[in-house]
Amino acid sequence: MESYYSRFYKMMNEMIRNNLEVATMQVNVQFLQQLQPEWSKFVTIVKQTYDLDTISYHKLFDILKQYQKEVNEIRAERIAKKENPLALVGAAQQYPNPYYQAPKSQKSYAPSKQSYSTRSDATTRYKGKEIVKPITPLSDSAFEEEGELKPIINLLLGNSLIDK
């Protein structure tokens, strides 16, 4: 905020030196409109509270400077949400998923028989209409053979994690 005020002050001094006259209201509106989005809430408060025709932009700066701490908090929240997704990934990796259970045996990768539905048909609603789809459960032998699964995993993981 201080650097913006300093640049604006220098620009206004240049205008005065060049004999350019601008209405106080126009200067104040320009000063307030060029602030960063984090200031919008406080700019609105200032516009509603003070008469922009009579107050100077120096006084507006002094008034807005009082809200600097709150603006810094808003800016920090915005940065945390947008610009640091790796921090979220790191935080998620610190706490393992309590619902995930590692496989106990490396020989069988088949899901348990209770994990899939035994019904042959399932109904689904799409835009108010029932759609009947058959459910085909995975066979228990689909992933049982360790020799068939390792080459696929090695290919996907770059041949480094699973013994051949």
N, C-alpha and C positions, 0 to 999 in steps of 0.2 A: 504494500500500500504506500509506503514512504517513497519508494522509487517511482511509482506512478505519479504521486503528487509532485515530486521533484521535476519530472519531465513535463508535466502539465504546467507547473509554475514557470519553467523556462520558456515554454511555448507562449504562454500569455505575456511574458516580458518581451519576447520578440515581437509580438503583435503590437504591444504598446509602443515600442521603439519605432515601428514602421507606421505609426499613426493609424492603426486599424481599430475601430471601435466596435465592440460586440456587446449586446445587451446582457445584463447580469443573469437574467433568466436563461438565455441561450448558453452562456458559459457554464452555469450550474447544471443544466440538463446534460450538456456534453460531458462534464466531469463525472456525473453519476452514471451515465449510460456506458461509459468506457471501462467501468470497473469489472472485475472478473465475476463469473456467475455465482460464486460463493457469497458475494455481497448483496445479491438481489433482495433478500429478505430485509436487510437493514436499509438498503436504498429506498425500498417501499415505505418503511417506517419514517425515514427522513422526509420523503416527499409528502407524506400525509401530515407530518407534524410541523414542518417549517415552511415559510413563504419563500419560495425560490426566487421571487422577484427582488427581495430586499437583502437576503443573506449572501455573504461572500463564499466563494469556494474554499477559502482558507478555514472559515468556520465549519463548513460541511466536512472538511477533512478532520478537524478536531473532534467533531461529533462522531464520525464514523470510526475513528481510531479507537474509541471506547469499546467497539465490538470486535476488535482484532482477535481476542482469545477465542470467541465463539466461531469466528470465521476459520481460524486455524483448526479447530475441532471438526468442522464441516469438511474442510479440505482433507484432513487426515482420514476421515471415514470414506470419502470418495476415492482416495488413492488406495486404501486398503481393499475396497470392493473391486476396483477396476484393474489396477496395475500390478498386483502381486498374486497371481493365481498359484505360483509355486509354493507360496507360504501356506495356502490352503491344502495343497497336496502333501506337503511336509507334515502339517498338523494331522491330517487324516492318517498318515502312515505311522504316526506315533502311537495311535490308539487302534489296535487291531479290531477287526469286526468280530463282535462276540457271537454272531450267528454262524460264522464260518468255522467248519471243522476240517482239519487237514485229513487226507485219506490215511487210514491206519495200515492198509496193506497196499504195496505197490503192484501186486499182481493183478488185482481186479479193479477196473475203473468203471464198472457198470453201476448205474444208480440202483438204489434199493428198490424192491418191488412196490413198496408203499409210496414211493415218490411220484408215481404217475397214476393217472386215473385208469380204472379198470372198465369204465364204460366205453362202449364202442362208438357212441355218438355224443357230441356235445353241442349245445345250442348257444348261439351267440346272437346278440341283438345288434342290428345295424340300421340306424334311422327308423326304429320302431318295428322292423321286420325281423322275424326269427330266421336265422340261417343255420342249417344243420350241417356240421362238418364231422367227418369221422376222425377219431384220434387214433393214430397208429403208434403204440408204445414201442420204445426201443427194445430190441431183443437183448437178452442178458449176455449173449455171446458177442455182441457188437464190439465191445471194448475189452473183452477178457484176454485176448491174446496180446501179450506184452510186446511181442516181436512186431506186430502190425502198427502199434501206436508209437513206438520210439522213433522210427524214421520220420514220422509226421511232426512230432514234437521237435526233433533235432533240426528239421528243415525250418520250422517256424522260429526257433530260438537261436539259430545260428550255430548249431552243432557243438555247443559248448557246455550245456547244462545236463544232458542226459547221457549216461554211459551207453556206448554202442554194444 
